[in-house]
Amino acid sequence: MKILIIRYKKTRGVPEGGEQGSEKNLVVLREIAGKENVDTYFIHDETHRRTPWEYLQGIAYMPFGYYFGLTPKRVREIIALAQGYDVVFVDRSVFGIVAKRLKETGYKGRIVAFFHNVEAVYFAAKYSNRLNPMRWLVVPCADRNDRWSCRYADHTIALSTRDDDELFRRYGRHADQLVPVAFVDRYKRDNYPTELTAEKPLCMFLGAYFPANVEGIEWFVKNVLPHVNIRMQIVGKGMEKLKEADWTTSDIEILSNVPDLEPLFEAADIMVLPIFKGSGMKVKTCESMMYGKNIIGTPEAWSGYELDYTKAGDCCLTADEFIAAIQDFCQTPRPRFNTYSREVYLNQYSADRMVSKFRAVLPTN
């Protein structure tokens, strides 16, 4: 079985959450079919600088259903390339036009579409300002491609029941398989940290510069931080922009584009994830569990995950709930390395647990 994966971009530097999910998909498909039988077609290559013409071309094709980076020429290239493969795995549903054109041109293999989010919902949150002209380009394009992915893919994969319900509500099709967010385990070691959380705990927020993340951490800094005795650290791609915000202070450590997050995870006492909007599942939650962290997050941050929140940390919605949960850590130190979080990750959200789920939507021979 030969598989062609259609991926968004070859990244330069620290990959964002979606690309980490794509990397997990690649690892699982290689496990099933063999590394030599899985090839990747990248829509973008960030290792090369994008020219102004490429940028303008990407915008110009969006009204016609070609998500940023795709063009009719590139779709034709993919169709020609696909003839040598048994499966085309469309790694993001925003490339549903690829599934559409493959079907229309008589492709005989199997088409699988993977929904990292319901993209129309995701981009509506990303471009929440209705005066932003990109909203009126990107959201309709994402919606159209989500619809095409549902209509033309032989099999669809979604992350959670929430996304599955939204897909059915919008497009009339349930996902054929649910495959939650998962990570390739990067934290295998003989001995894990044994320190207890500090009386003045280090609380880390992890997330790229994205509206839902910025709104969440701003809410936390304004409504929770003044009432708790903690050290605050904000880590994520592009987050240096927050240094100019009028609500951040010099006491808050802000780190951007960190090449190795492991030392930061190990040093943090608590991961705080005050996220209130979104679609799909939060990759930062899974990554935090992989490193065995105490996690205090909102229902949105925990959406799609099945576990006892109180053993992993807590699930909080209001400022008072966040304050109470953090103060409990301050008053009652506990292991910085949360064994329960790590065990839930290993048993439910590690990449090797996803192999059987992927096999179910792939050819049997």
N, C-alpha and C positions, 0 to 999 in steps of 0.2 A: 504493500500500500504506500503510495507516494502522496504527500500532502504539501500543498502550497498555502502559506499563511500570508494574508494581506494585512500588514501592520501599518500603524500610523507613522511612526518615525524611529529612525536610528538616533538615539540620544547622544548628546555630548554633555559630560558631567553627570550631575545627580539626576536620575530618572524620577519623573513625577509618579504619583500613585497609579494612574492608569497604565503607564508603561511598565510598572512593576507587575501589575496584573497580566499584561501581555507577555512578559518574560516567563511568568509561571505557566501560561498556556503553552508557550514554546517548549518548556522543559517537559511538561506532561505529554505533549504530542510526540516528542522525541523518544520518550520512554516507551510509548506504545508502538510507534512505527520504526524506530531506529533513527539515530541522528542523520545518517546518510540519506534518509528518505524524506526529510522535512526541509523545505526551502522557504525563504522569506522574501517577499516583495515589499519594500518600504516605500510609502507614499512620500515621506520626507526623509532627508538625510541631514541631520543637524551638524554633522562633522564638516559639512561644506556650507559656506555662507549663502543664504538665499538672496537672489538678485531682486532689485526693485520690480523688474518685469515679471518674475515668477510670483511675487507677492500680489501685484495687480491682476495677473492672470487668474490667480486663485480666487480673488474676490469676484472677478467678472463672471466666472462660471457657476458661482453659488446659486443664483436665481434659477439655474437650470438643473439643480439637484446634484451638482458635483461639489462635495464637501471640500474644504480648503486643501489644495494640493492635487486633487484629481482633475483631469481634463478628459475630453473624449479620446484624445490620442493615447493617454495612459491607460484608459479602460480597454481600448483595443489591444494594447500591449499585454494586459493581464489576460484577456480572453484568449489570445494566441498562445500565451505561455501555459494557460490552464489545461490545454489539450493533452499535455504530458503528465497530468496528475489525476489521481483517483478522487481526491478531496480538495476543494478550495475552502479554506477556513478563513472567513471574513472576521477578523479579530475585533472590529468595531462596527456597530450597526450603522454608524454614519456613512459607511461605504456600502449601503444597501443597493446603490445603483450598480455595483459590481454584480451582485446576485441577480438583479433584474436583467442586465445585459447578457450574463451567462445563460440564463434560461431562454431568453429571446433568440440567442444564436445557436441553441441546440446543444449546449454542453451536456455530456452524458454522465459526468461524475456527480459526486454528492457535494452539495453546498451547505456549509454550516455557518450560521451567523451568531456571533457572541455579543451579548448586550452587557457592556460594563456599567451602563445606566440605562434608564429610558432617556435617551439623549435629548429629546425635546424638553423634558423636565429639567435636566441638568443645565442645558444652555439658557433656558428661561431664567434659572437662578443665577447663572454666571453673568448674564446681561440683564439684570433686573431693572436697570434704569430704562424706562420706555423711550427716553429721548436719545438713547444711544443708537445710532443708525445700524450698528452691527447686529443688534437684536433682530431687526427686521430682515436681515440677510441670513443669519445663522440659524435662528429658531425654526423658520419654515423649512430650511434645507435639512436640518436634523430630523424634523417631523416627517418629511417626505421619505428620507432614507430609513428611518425606523419602520415606516409602513412598508417600504419595499423589502426590507429584511424579513419582516413577518410574512409577506405575501410570497416571496420567491425563494427563500432558503428552504432546503429540504428539512433541515433541523435547526432549531433555535435553542440557545442557552441563555438563561438569565441568572442573576445572582441570588434573588430572594423572592419569597412569595409576594412581597410588596410590589416589586417590579413586575412580576408575572401578572398580578391583578391589574396593574396600570396598563400593561401591554394589551391585555384582553379588553379592558375598558376602551382604549383608544383605537385598537386595530383589529379586535375580534379574534385574536389568536393567543392561546396559552403557550408558554415555552415548553419545548419537548423535554428539557432537562434543567434542573436547578443545580448550579455549581457555585457555591459561595466563594467569596474572596479567600484566597489562600496565598501562602508565601513559600518559596523554597527556603528551607531552614538554613539560616546563616549564623546561628548561634549555638552550634554544637560544641560542647566543651566538657571536660572531665569534672570541673568544679565550678559551681555558680557562686555569685556573691553571697556573703553571709551577713553583711552589715544590716543594722536596724535603721529604720527611717529616722531622720533627725528631728529634734524638738522644733526647729524651724526648717521644715522640709523644703527641698528644691522641687518646685512644680514646673513641669515642662509641657508646653503646647507645641505640637508638631503639625505642620501643614504649610502648603505653598500659599503665596499671595493670590488669594482667590476670594471673591466677595463673601461667600458664606463663612470662610475661615476668618476673614478680617472682621466681619460683623460679630462673630462669636467671641473672638478674643477681646475685641473692644468692649463688648458687654461684660465680660468677665473682669477686665481691668477696672471698669467703672463701678460695677455692682458687687463684686466679690472681694477683689484684692484689698480694698481699704479696711476690710473687716477680719482679715486673717493674717497671721504672722508667718509669712512664707517668703522664700526667694523665688522669683519668677524668671523663666527662660522661654523665649519664643524662638523656634527653630523651623526654617523652611525656605524653599526656593523663592527668591524675590522678596523675602520678608524685611530686607534692609530698608524698604520703602516706609516701614512703620516708624523708623527713627524720626521721620519728619511729621508724624501725626501729633496733634496737640494733646492727645490723651495718654501718650506713653511718657515715661520718665526715665531718668538715667539709672534708676534702680532696677529697671527691667533689662535683662541681657537679651539682645536680639542677634541671632546668628543666621546667615544666609548661605545657601549653596555649600553646605558642609559635606566634604567627600566621604567621611566615615562617621556614621551616626552611632556606632556601637559604644564608644566611650561616653557619649552624652546620655544614652539610654541607661548605661550602668550607673552613672552618677545621679540620675534623677530618682527622687523618692516617690513621686506621684506623676502620672500623666493626666493632665486635665484637658478634656475634649468638649468644650462648650459649643457644639455645633447644633444649629436649629433648623437648617434648610438642607435639602439635597435629594438625591436619588441614589439607587444602588446601595452598596455597603461601603463603609469608610475603611480604606486601606490602612490608615494610621492606627485604627483600632486593632486590626490583625497584627500589624508590625509590633505594636506595643505588647500584645500577648506573646508574640514570638520571643521577645526579650524578657518575658516574665515580669511585667510591670504591674504595679498597683494603678488602676485606671478609674478615674472619676469622670463620667461622661453623661451627656444628655441621651434621651431615648433615640434621637437621630444618630448619634455616634455609635450606639449599640444596635441600630436597626439591622436585622438579618442574622444577628449572632444569637446562639442558643447556649446559655450558661447562667449560673447564679451570680448576678451582678455584685451581690454583697460580699462574695468570696473573692472576686477579682478587684473590687474597690467599691463602687457605688454607681447607681443611676440617679441622676439629679436633673430637675427641670428648672426650678426656681433658684434665685440667688440665696435664699435662706437654706435651701437643701444643700447647695454647694458649700456654703459656709459651715454648716453643721458637719458635713462629711470630712472637710479638711481639718476642722478643729478636733475631730475625733482622732485623726492621725497625729496631730500635734500633742494631744494628751496621752495617747496610747501608742507608743512606737511599736512597729511590727516589721517583719523582714522586708527589706527593700526589694528583694527578689521574690516575686509572688509565684509560688510553686503551682497554685491552682491555675493561674493565667497561662503559664507555660504548658501545663498538661492539657488544658482545653485546646490550645493551639495545636499541639502534637496530635491529639486524637481527632480533631475536627477540621482544622484549617491549615494543615501543612500540605504542600503540593503533592506528596506521594499518596495522600488520601483521596485525591481527585481523579486518579487514573481510571478507576472503574466507572465513574460518572462520564468521563469523556469517551470511554470505549462504547458506551451505550448509543452514541450518536454517530459512530464511525462504522465503515463497512467491516464485516466479519472476516473478510479474506482479502 
